[in-house]
Amino acid sequence: MSDLFPALKERVTGQNIKIVFPEGKDTRILVAAGRLAAEKILTPILIGNIADIESKADELGVSLDSIEIYDPENFIMLEELVSAFVERRKGKVTAEEARVILKDANYFGTMLVYVNKADGLVSGAMHSTADTVRPALQIIKTKEGVRKTSGAFIMVRGDEKYVFADCAINIAPDSNDLAEIAVESAKTAEMFNIEPRIAMLSFSTKGSANSPETEKVSKAIELAKMQSPLLIIDGEFQFDAAFVPSVAAKKAPDSPIQGDANVFVFPSLESGNIGYKIAQRLGNFEAVGPILQGLNRPVNDLSRGCNEEDVYKLALITAGQALQR
């Protein structure tokens, strides 16, 4: 485990946090949940057929002590969830439709978070990002003042820690979106004891090129400063001007960021996704995430290619977000 997690683990342990795992029968989920429970870090809630989960756990040698299991098909409080879902959807679904929808593990699990039966949710080992995010946006929704959720990665290499965003959700963010992403990414950084110094990235540094793309980034900086005046944020920057002190001294001598940025906000999803993968594959950084930002309650998405360690780490992050909230 990288140096990123021991402090986070210590912070969330013993805080009575409950995390829902809708894919309760998946081997990776079961093993990670067993480990989280055995280490008394948090209480996992597994969703699925109870007999099937118990049989799989027995096969894997995973203890289900201190783990809760809920079956959407036989849940004693289903009608409470149905009523809450109908109310939340503001008449867009009937009670009959809600009973069908809540048989879906992701919707069921998200409702447990919404009604305070759990503090956060981790899914995606067997489901697409859309399957995980859609219920969150319909039920949990974004925080007041935040229009869209976004996806950040914590990039870790030895003692180095950086935040890259948005690398997962918004294809073509506008200035308002980029400002929100910057503010929410600062909160993500703080959760990992990173004092945020935010660089808004572009192909231009401080007006060296002028186009709608660079103006979008400049406007986002103004908006972010209005939303959070104490943030250290500047741009627009080419990456080297944000990261290399000697380049910053030449290209942006008056900037409060002198090659010491640690939160990088990319101007589009394609640049963010390409950027984090280059750092991961060529720079040998560990990419932890995506961490979904801007939601009222923490919901996070695994890769379908994840392993049990990824599940364990993302559960810790989700617990950290719950505690931060």
C-alpha positions in Angstrom: 0.0 0.0 0.0 1.3 3.4 -0.9 2.1 6.1 1.7 -1.2 7.7 0.8 -3.3 5.4 2.8 -2.0 4.7 6.3 -3.0 8.1 7.6 -6.4 7.9 5.9 -6.9 4.4 7.3 -6.1 5.7 10.8 -8.5 8.7 10.4 -11.5 6.6 9.4 -11.0 3.6 11.7 -13.5 3.6 14.6 -15.7 6.3 13.1 -18.7 3.9 12.7 -18.7 4.4 8.9 -20.8 2.1 6.8 -20.0 1.6 3.1 -22.4 -0.1 0.6 -21.0 -2.6 -2.0 -23.8 -3.4 -4.4 -21.8 -6.2 -6.1 -21.8 -8.4 -2.9 -21.1 -11.7 -4.6 -18.1 -10.6 -6.5 -14.9 -12.3 -5.3 -12.9 -9.0 -5.2 -15.6 -7.2 -3.2 -16.0 -10.0 -0.8 -12.3 -10.3 0.0 -11.9 -6.6 0.4 -15.0 -6.3 2.6 -13.8 -9.2 4.8 -10.5 -7.4 5.2 -12.1 -4.0 6.0 -14.4 -5.7 8.6 -11.6 -7.8 10.1 -9.4 -4.7 10.6 -12.4 -2.9 12.2 -12.0 0.0 9.8 -15.6 0.3 8.8 -18.8 -1.8 8.4 -19.3 -3.2 4.9 -22.8 -3.6 3.6 -23.1 -6.2 0.9 -26.1 -6.3 -1.5 -27.3 -9.5 -3.0 -28.9 -12.9 -2.2 -27.9 -13.7 1.3 -27.5 -17.5 0.7 -25.4 -16.9 -2.4 -23.1 -14.4 -0.6 -22.7 -16.7 2.4 -21.9 -19.7 0.1 -19.3 -17.6 -1.8 -17.8 -16.3 1.4 -17.4 -19.8 2.8 -15.8 -20.9 -0.5 -13.3 -18.0 -0.2 -12.7 -18.4 3.5 -14.0 -14.9 4.2 -15.6 -14.2 7.6 -18.9 -12.3 7.4 -18.6 -11.2 11.0 -19.2 -7.5 11.3 -20.6 -7.4 7.7 -24.2 -6.6 6.9 -26.0 -8.2 4.0 -29.2 -6.9 2.4 -31.2 -8.6 -0.3 -33.4 -6.2 -2.4 -35.8 -9.0 -3.1 -36.5 -9.6 0.6 -35.8 -6.3 2.4 -38.0 -5.6 5.5 -37.8 -1.8 4.9 -38.4 -1.9 1.1 -41.6 0.2 1.3 -39.7 2.9 3.2 -37.2 3.0 0.4 -40.0 3.0 -2.2 -41.7 6.0 -0.6 -38.4 7.9 -0.3 -37.5 7.1 -3.9 -40.9 8.3 -5.3 -40.6 11.5 -3.3 -37.0 12.1 -4.4 -37.9 11.5 -8.1 -40.7 14.1 -7.7 -43.4 12.1 -9.4 -41.3 10.8 -12.3 -41.9 7.3 -11.1 -44.9 5.5 -9.5 -44.5 3.3 -6.4 -45.0 0.2 -8.6 -42.2 1.4 -10.9 -40.0 2.2 -7.9 -40.3 -1.4 -6.6 -39.0 -2.7 -9.9 -36.2 -0.1 -10.1 -35.0 -0.8 -6.5 -34.4 -4.4 -7.4 -31.3 -3.1 -9.2 -28.5 -3.3 -6.7 -27.0 0.1 -7.5 -30.3 1.9 -7.1 -31.0 -0.1 -3.9 -27.5 0.7 -2.5 -27.7 4.3 -3.4 -31.1 4.6 -1.6 -29.5 3.1 1.5 -27.0 6.0 1.4 -29.8 8.5 0.8 -31.8 7.4 3.8 -28.8 7.4 6.0 -28.5 3.6 6.4 -25.0 3.9 5.0 -22.4 6.7 4.5 -21.2 5.9 1.0 -21.2 3.5 -1.9 -18.5 1.7 -3.9 -19.5 0.0 -7.2 -18.2 -0.7 -10.7 -16.4 -4.0 -10.4 -19.2 -5.6 -12.4 -21.0 -2.5 -13.7 -20.3 0.3 -16.0 -19.5 3.9 -14.8 -23.0 4.9 -16.1 -24.6 2.2 -14.0 -22.9 3.6 -10.9 -23.2 7.3 -11.6 -26.8 7.4 -12.9 -28.5 6.4 -9.6 -26.2 8.8 -7.7 -27.2 11.8 -9.9 -30.9 10.9 -9.7 -30.9 10.2 -5.9 -27.9 11.7 -4.1 -27.5 14.6 -6.6 -24.8 17.3 -6.5 -24.2 19.6 -3.6 -25.8 23.0 -3.5 -23.9 25.3 -5.9 -22.3 22.4 -7.8 -23.9 21.8 -11.2 -22.0 18.6 -12.2 -20.0 15.8 -10.6 -16.4 15.3 -11.7 -13.7 12.6 -11.5 -10.3 13.2 -9.9 -7.3 10.9 -9.7 -4.7 11.0 -6.9 -1.3 10.4 -8.6 1.2 8.9 -6.2 4.9 8.1 -6.7 6.9 7.6 -3.5 6.4 10.8 -1.4 4.9 12.7 -4.4 1.1 13.3 -4.4 -0.9 15.2 -7.0 -4.5 15.6 -7.9 -5.5 15.4 -11.6 -9.1 16.4 -12.6 -11.4 16.0 -14.4 -10.2 12.8 -16.0 -13.4 10.7 -16.0 -16.7 12.5 -16.4 -17.1 15.8 -18.2 -16.2 15.7 -21.9 -16.2 19.5 -22.7 -16.4 21.5 -19.4 -17.2 25.2 -19.7 -15.8 27.9 -17.5 -18.3 27.3 -14.7 -17.6 23.6 -14.8 -13.9 24.1 -14.6 -14.3 26.5 -11.6 -16.4 23.9 -9.8 -13.8 21.2 -10.6 -11.0 23.3 -9.2 -12.9 24.0 -5.9 -13.9 20.4 -5.4 -10.5 19.1 -6.3 -9.0 21.3 -3.6 -11.3 19.6 -1.1 -10.1 16.2 -2.4 -6.5 17.3 -2.0 -7.1 18.3 1.6 -8.5 14.9 2.4 -5.1 13.5 1.6 -3.2 16.2 3.5 -2.2 18.0 0.3 -2.3 21.7 0.7 -3.9 22.6 -2.6 -2.0 24.8 -5.1 -4.1 24.7 -8.2 -2.9 25.1 -11.8 -5.5 25.5 -14.5 -3.9 24.0 -17.5 -4.0 24.9 -21.2 -1.8 25.0 -24.3 -1.0 28.6 -23.4 0.7 30.3 -20.4 -0.6 33.6 -19.3 -1.9 34.7 -22.6 0.9 33.5 -24.8 -1.9 32.3 -27.1 -5.4 33.7 -27.4 -8.4 31.6 -28.3 -11.8 30.6 -27.0 -10.1 27.7 -25.3 -7.7 29.8 -23.4 -10.3 32.4 -22.5 -12.5 29.6 -21.1 -9.7 28.7 -18.7 -9.0 32.3 -17.7 -12.7 32.9 -16.9 -12.8 29.7 -14.9 -10.0 31.1 -12.7 -11.9 34.2 -12.0 -15.0 32.2 -11.1 -13.1 29.8 -8.8 -11.6 32.7 -6.9 -15.1 34.2 -6.4 -16.3 30.9 -5.1 -13.4 30.2 -2.8 -11.3 33.4 -2.3 -8.7 31.7 -0.1 -7.6 29.2 -2.8 -4.2 29.4 -4.3 -5.1 29.1 -7.9 -3.7 30.5 -11.1 -3.3 30.0 -14.8 -3.7 29.5 -17.6 -0.6 27.4 -17.6 1.2 25.0 -19.9 2.1 22.0 -17.7 5.8 22.8 -17.6 5.1 26.4 -16.3 3.0 24.9 -13.5 5.5 22.2 -12.6 9.0 23.3 -13.3 10.3 26.3 -11.2 12.8 27.5 -13.8 10.1 27.5 -16.5 7.6 29.3 -14.2 10.2 32.0 -13.4 10.4 32.8 -17.2 6.8 32.3 -18.3 4.9 33.4 -15.2 7.2 35.4 -12.9 4.4 37.2 -11.0 2.3 34.1 -10.4 1.8 32.7 -6.8 2.5 29.3 -8.3 6.2 28.9 -9.2 6.5 25.4 -10.4 5.0 24.1 -7.2 1.4 23.2 -8.3 0.0 20.0 -6.9 -3.6 20.1 -8.2 -3.9 20.2 -12.0 -7.2 21.0 -13.6 -7.3 19.9 -17.3 -9.4 21.9 -19.8 -11.1 18.9 -21.3 -11.8 15.2 -20.6 -9.5 14.1 -23.4 -6.5 16.0 -22.1 -7.2 14.9 -18.5 -7.6 11.2 -19.4 -4.5 11.2 -21.7 -2.5 13.2 -19.1 -3.1 10.8 -16.2 -2.5 7.7 -18.3 0.8 9.2 -19.5 1.9 9.9 -15.9 0.8 6.4 -14.9 2.4 4.5 -17.7 5.5 6.5 -18.5 6.1 8.2 -15.1 5.3 5.1 -13.0 2.7 6.9 -10.9 0.0 5.0 -9.2 -3.4 6.4 -10.3 -5.9 6.2 -7.5 -9.5 6.8 -8.6 -11.5 8.1 -10.2 -12.9 9.8 -7.1 -16.3 11.3 -7.8 -16.5 14.9 -6.6 -19.3 17.3 -6.0 -22.0 14.8 -4.8 -24.0 15.3 -1.6 -22.9 11.9 -0.4 -19.8 9.9 -1.5 -20.3 7.4 -4.4 -17.3 6.0 -6.1 -16.7 4.0 -9.3 -14.3 1.0 -9.6 -12.8 -0.2 -12.9 -14.2 -3.5 -14.0 -10.5 -4.6 -14.2 -10.0 -3.8 -10.5 -8.5 -6.1 -8.0 -9.3 -6.5 -4.3 -6.6 -4.0 -3.3 -8.3 -1.4 -5.5 -11.6 -2.1 -3.8 -10.0 -1.8 -0.4 -8.4 1.5 -1.2 -11.5 3.1 -2.8 -13.5 2.1 0.2 -11.0 3.9 2.4 -11.3 7.0 0.2 -15.1 6.8 0.3 -15.0 6.6 4.1 -12.6 9.6 4.1 -15.1 11.6 2.0 -17.9 10.6 4.3 -15.9 11.7 7.3 -14.9 15.0 5.6 -18.6 15.7 4.9 
